[in-house]
Amino acid sequence: MSISQATTADELWKMPNSGMRHELVRGELRSMSPAGSEHGSIIAEITGSLQPFVKSHQLGKVFGAETGFKISNDPDTVRAPDVAFIRRERIPKTGLPKAFWPGAPDLAVEVVSPGDTVEEVDEKVADWFNAGALAVWIVKPKAQTVTVYSAPNVVVVLTGNDEIDGGELLPGFRYRVSDVFAP
């Protein structure tokens, strides 16, 4: 019986582009198909609302889909949220790292894909908080909801005309849930 060796973050970083998206979860490489058009449109909508707000208020940096965050070592875990935000005070004076960001973003936004299971989504939420994230937003296109976690056990489900509130992390940011899903 052979025992497969865990993949490392460095190996993931050096992998050639295969056209697939990858995450590394406790040393296990997980490959995903490229996102569909609805998924991509929702990511663009959220990024397009967060980016100008964060920039105009000089709060930090917004990161697009596919940005890797190395959130644990030995075995390594590298997650790639659909949208991420890091506070200004966490951005190194020397600039952004070329490789994966070391640690969790302050905010991780995950848009649920049709093939995602409840267990997989719960695992991502737990991973983000265990790595130090301050908030996680789970966007569910089918239900047209945004579930806002401000802590692992502090959860609010927003729908329709409810507004996502940036709270202390993004003070003054407000965005209507129905706008996330606008055709």
Residue pairs with C-beta under 8 A, 6 or more apart in sequence:
6 26
6 27
6 28
6 75
6 76
7 24
7 27
7 28
7 29
7 76
8 24
8 27
8 76
9 24
9 68
9 70
9 73
9 76
9 78
9 99
9 100
12 22
12 24
12 29
12 68
12 76
12 78
13 68
13 99
13 100
15 22
18 31
19 34
20 31
20 32
20 33
20 34
21 31
21 32
21 33
21 34
21 35
21 66
21 80
22 29
22 30
22 31
22 32
22 80
23 29
23 30
23 32
23 68
23 78
23 79
23 80
24 30
24 76
24 77
24 78
25 77
25 79
25 123
25 127
26 72
26 75
26 76
26 77
27 75
27 76
27 77
28 75
32 113
35 43
35 65
35 111
35 113
36 113
36 114
38 141
39 82
39 111
39 113
39 141
42 82
42 111
42 139
42 141
42 180
42 181
43 64
43 65
43 82
43 83
43 111
45 179
45 180
45 182
46 82
46 83
46 109
46 111
46 139
46 175
46 180
47 62
47 64
47 83
49 175
49 179
50 62
50 83
50 85
50 170
50 173
51 62
53 59
53 166
53 170
53 172
53 173
54 60
54 61
54 62
54 85
54 170
55 62
57 171
57 172
58 88
59 85
59 87
59 88
59 170
60 85
60 86
60 87
60 88
60 89
60 90
60 91
60 106
61 85
61 86
61 88
61 91
61 96
62 83
62 84
62 85
63 81
63 83
63 84
63 85
63 86
63 101
63 105
64 83
65 80
65 81
65 82
65 83
66 80
67 80
67 81
67 84
67 101
68 78
68 79
68 80
68 99
68 100
68 101
69 78
69 79
69 80
69 81
69 84
69 100
69 101
69 103
69 104
69 105
69 108
69 131
70 76
70 77
70 78
70 100
70 101
70 102
70 103
71 77
71 78
71 79
71 103
71 104
71 127
71 128
71 130
71 131
71 132
72 127
72 130
72 131
77 127
77 131
78 100
79 108
79 124
79 127
79 128
81 105
81 108
81 109
81 110
81 128
82 109
82 110
82 111
82 139
83 107
83 108
83 109
84 105
84 107
84 108
84 109
85 105
85 106
85 107
85 169
85 170
86 101
86 105
86 106
87 106
87 169
90 106
103 131
103 132
104 128
104 131
104 132
104 133
105 128
105 133
106 133
106 134
106 135
106 169
107 133
107 134
107 135
107 136
107 137
107 169
107 170
108 124
108 128
108 133
108 135
108 136
108 137
109 136
109 137
109 139
110 121
110 124
110 125
110 136
110 137
110 138
110 139
111 139
111 141
112 121
112 138
112 139
112 140
112 141
112 142
114 142
121 138
124 136
125 136
125 138
125 149
125 152
126 152
128 136
129 136
129 149
129 151
129 152
134 150
134 169
135 148
135 149
135 150
135 167
135 169
136 148
136 149
137 146
137 147
137 148
137 149
137 164
138 146
138 147
138 149
139 145
139 146
139 180
140 146
140 147
141 181
143 159
144 159
144 160
144 177
144 178
144 181
145 157
145 158
145 159
145 177
146 157
146 158
146 164
146 177
146 180
147 155
147 156
147 157
147 158
148 155
148 156
148 157
148 158
148 164
148 165
149 155
150 156
150 167
158 164
158 177
159 177
160 177
160 178
161 176
161 177
161 178
162 176
162 177
163 174
163 175
163 176
163 177
164 173
164 174
164 175
164 176
164 177
164 180
165 173
165 174
166 172
166 173
166 174
